[in-house]
Amino acid sequence: MTILVVLAYTAAADALPHPTDTASSSKLSALLKYKRTQLENGNEQPDVWFPLVEAIQSCANDVAIWSEVYRIVSAEIHVPSSSIQSTPFKYRSSNVQRTEEHLDQVKPVVKEELRSHIRWDIQEPFQRAMDSVDGLSTLASEVWRRLEAEYDYGNNRWTQFPDSSKEAPMIDWFQRLVKRISTIALDSAKEDLRTQIVRKPLASPAKPLVSSEVEAPLRKADIGIMRGPPPCRNWNEALVIGELKKDPKEDLTERLHIQIASYVNEVYRTQDERCFAHAFTICGSLFRHYLFDRGSMIASLPFDIHQNPRKLIKAFLWYLTMNKQELGFDTTIITSEEGVRFIVANGERFVLGSRISDRPGVFGRMTKCWVAYKEGLTFVIKDQWQFFDGQDEGEMLRRCTDSKYIAKHYYSQVVKIDGEQNDVFQIRKNVMFPGRPNRLHYRIIMAPYGKRLYNLEDPINILVALEHGIQGHHELLERKILHRDIATGNILFNEEENLGFLIDLDHAVMTDRTDKVDKPHRTGTKMFMAMEVLAPEWGEENQHSEVHDYESFFWVLFWICVSYERPGIEKLGPNAHLCSNWSYISFHDLSNTKYGLIREDVFSRRTEEHVDDFYKPLIPCLKRMRKALFHEGRFLKAKNDHAGLYDELLHAIRESIALLRLEEVKLH
């Protein structure tokens, strides 16, 4: 919103204090610039700012206007003053590629993501959930009756709680207590609760949990609840993750939140059936529940474990007795006695194969895809958590059933569990936050299955996929659909049919739609965005066009050529390739970086220097596409006449394919 830019650069904003970070020198101007960035990235909805617009339009005085600003940002950011600084950041953890996951880069990503998603001192979701468990309070009373001897009423504390300033004795105490609670509960619980209490405490912070992904970083969780008997050393066995700090001042700190968010991120990576996750913290004697629900990180009110021993027992019993759905697992994914996983959609059974795409992150869409099988046919199942804005990806795909170069729609639905729509509001027991729309769990089944371009073992197939992808984009335009997210993961190639095709209409818009679509004006996958879209001049008045998508096809090919040694093998390390930092630098800096590359002499030199042998045959195509897009190295602008650009790009790619095939003939 332009109004935020204007306000952010006023003398008043530079003088007024940050509403929640009063302990530092941060000013309101920094927060307003940050809020502008959040709107640009689609992480926030603009409707929370409408009262401010109305105040300005009604000619309210300065005090009233700035009071309205403070009211909005204080309600929206809802962040502890001791934990968050005010440096803007523009990228999500779900967008960070695994081979780029380095602590110095990922920490600010998670930090900024948490900044706009945390809610604390919210008790309702936890209280309502515990109150809904039949028999939990009675069981907690019985466990307390048998543990009461371990409590010192004279000093109001657990007798075995260590006085040491070290965390290790605290962790030992936690492990003993949870084991005692579990043992007593097994003797006392009703059968429907007793079946869950086979879980064990995790209490070994010196040993990292093992990930199912070979290249995953090692992470060490302090405490938690694991499934099954010990030893439990795999993230796949983690049910509830905890973090323990000896100092109560650590409660609600940035460091603490980054740690538990990183743990939850790892749970999502290794457990593809997870819809949401629970966590908890013990800082000194302060206990908090946490809920990660795809839309927010919600922290409960704290309580003192010495002053409220029964509440502590009930909290651990709650975690120990949760069923799969309460723990956050998607119960529509069913596992047979033989260990075969499947879902049922429209009365048909689809057997799940390997997970072929997963960008878990901590918040947001969390898109994941599996290859699936039904009666000898291969499909792809895509799950994600999306806002409902009236634009249905399934409906868009249905418009393209006769298209050769677009994924074919088979079935789509909002996922229902026990007859209820699976969404964020349901997870948090209908607790809503102002300015935060609901996210729905949406599932699409489509065909065919295809490989990503960077996994293809023939350079010609990469170009064929690119050619077909551009043709598919044109077919979408003919059906009044603009894709707006051309990226490496959205152009696939089916080797059996020698066919490339486009997928993923998450960010697509209907070009013939007359009502306003509430989507951010800067849309797509950052690394592949057109320079004009990345530029600082790009604002709400600008419109994403097909020209910008055509440029993205070029950056997709460029990225693959400079980032990969050979098929499926990306160059590793923080500065391993020319595009290593494209995920993290600002939009403006990335626009300038790209602009610095497209001059003919620079581009020729950089491609020769940075493209490995396997991809060198693709350099001539890159050069032809560069020439078609950036005449004389000029910035591509949508307002100029580009009537022939579609044909020029196809010609550049087809000429390159023909020459590569001719080379193959000569070699044979």
ABEGO torsion letter per residue (X at the ends): XAAAAAAAABAAAAABBBAABAABABBAAAAAAAAAAAAAAGABBAAAAAAAAAAAAAGBBAAAAAAAAAAAAAAAAGBBAAABBABBBABBAAABBAAABBAAAAAAAAAAAAAAABBBGBAAAAAAAAAABBGAAAAAAAAAAAAAAABBAAAGBBAABBABABAAAAAAAAAAAAAAAAAAAAAABBAAAAAABABBBBBBAABBBBBABAABBBBBBABEBBBEBOBBABAAABABBBBBBABAAABGBAAAAAAAAAAAAAAAAABAABABBBBBBBBEABBBBBBBAGABBBBBBBBBAAABAAAAAAAAAAAAABBAAAAGBBAABBBBAAGBBBBBBGGBBBBBBBBABBBAEABEAGBBBBBBBBGGBBBBBBBBBBBBAGBBAAAAAAAAAABAABBBBABBBBBBBGGBBBBAAAAAGGBBBBGBBBBBBBBBBBOBBBBBAAABABAAAAAAAAAAAAAAAAAAAAAGBBAGBBBAAABBBBAAAGBBBBBGAAABBBAABABBBBBBABBEBAAABBAAAABAABBAABBBBAAAAAAAAAAAAAAAAAABABBGBBBBEAAABAAAAAAABBAAAAAAAAAAAABAAAAAAAAAAABBAAAAAAAAAAAAAAAAABBGGBBBBAABBAAAAAAAAAAAAAAAAAAAAAAAAAAX
